[in-house]
Amino acid sequence: MRTIRKEELLHEFPSLPYDVSEQMKGRGASNFAVMLTWGKELFVRCYHRYSNGKLAERQRYVFADDGAVRYGSDDSKHWSIRKTFREPVFCKSGYGYSFDNTYTILNRKALASSCMKYSQLEYYSGNLVMEYLHLYCKHRNLEYLMKCGYGDNLLGEAYSGFWNNQKHLCVYGDINWKSNNLLKMLGLNRLEFKVLQGNEYHYLTYLGWRESLPKCKPEELLLLCKVFEDAHGTAKHFCELTGLRPQRIASYLSKYGIKCYDYQDYLEQCRQLRYNLHDTAISLPHHFFEMHERLTKAIKYKANETLRQHFAERIQERRKLEFQSGSLIICQPDSMDKIITEGKSLCHCVAGYAERHAEGKLHILFIRQKESMETPFYTMEVSREGKIIQVRGSHNCEPTQEVTQLIEEYRIYIQSIFRKKERINI
């Protein structure tokens, strides 16, 4: 957009409709972006409402066929063209502090009467609306990406500027903006596009696997995305241990609903017991969870008196890791057998961690309900550095809301114990 055109548009801003002005009235600090039309252009006026109800206009925008422009003012009366395009700043940041610059859009219906009516703003779930419309002004074919479900997967937010407190819209992936053909824009063929229908959020991950395994079929690549996501290193490690192709491992894990971290734990158990992982009867058992539990019981530490002695020596030091809140309590196991019983009762693999717990390489803690202390409820793993690694319930179920709240309180509590990244002396 030429400078002369920007200056002309500055004097064409429509006034606020009465009903919109009424919507901004009230008490309490808040921000608003009002959409207006005058001809084909979309005008946006941005207001900050102070706690006492007073309104102050902070930013202005125009979105047109030939581009977009942002205007600013130091006194809300004299406006000038701003060289950089960014989201509205309703309150300036103080030293080391950022104000809430989120805003509510009013009079959104004006969008449909402007040249931005095909922007597909309704498909954008982010908060950077001004930057989204600016991107649409530069690349009208953004419409195709949004309508086909690829938009939210490709559009993200990144911080930049002084103190990193200014958000900007960023586009992930190498999009061919010069083409109006969706397949060419995405770099996909017709078969790949069909396979990804309903799975558009895997698009970027799909490209990564396609680059790593160019001879794979699209269906196989999508399965790798679903099973491994971006964990290429994990897939490679599984292949090295078993001698199998990643596609076959992904198919197996998907068929039996096995999580990667459970399978990794199982392979580690097989390695400790010197099982032949190149035998598919071992690496891909038909009854994985039963096999996993049997191996857990078979690990030699169960009869290792030295480990039991190390376990007992650390009980007193681990007292500081115990915690309680409300009806829940976090306590430590008082014997290695209790860890084995815990895994058996909750049907998960915590018993495989008992050796490392005894050696002080990690900490296994039990979450109990005070009214039934002997009944296994949830199991928690904490690293030597004081990080909560995982919390598992029966059959590896996720924590309840009550347990999640306890975990957040406990996370704050153990930070004081493991401050400055020092390891606890146990």
Helices and strands as residue ranges (DSSP letters): H 3-10, H 18-23, E 30-38, E 41-49, E 55-64, E 67-73, E 79-82, E 104-106, G 108-113, G 121-123, H 129-138, H 142-147, H 151-154, E 155-160, G 162-164, E 166-171, H 182-186, H 190-195, G 200-202, H 203-212, H 218-228, H 232-242, H 246-256, H 260-272, H 280-283, H 288-298, G 300-303, H 305-314, G 317-321, E 323-325, E 328-331, H 336-346, G 350-353, H 354-358, E 362-369, E 378-383, E 388-392, G 394-396, H 401-417, G 419-421
